Amino acid sequence: MSSKKSLKELMAEFDEIVAWFDGDDVDVEEAITKFEQGSKLADQIKKQLAEAKNKIVIIKDNYN
């Protein structure tokens, strides 16, 4: 059973990939794989941020 990763976990994974690209030893084949992983993580992060924003808007609307 897979569990949904937290925003913090997703950001940590994304940061690791970004740090890898900042390194001196970047292999092209591995870079493609890392880029694909980073893109998927970015999509998941965007989705969770949008969900959080929607929750905030709902809460704000309920108290105005």
Secondary structure, DSSP 4 states (H G I P E B T S, - for coil): ---PPPHHHHHHHHHHHHHHHHSS---HHHHHHHHHHHHHHHHHHHHHHHHHHHHHHHHHHHT-
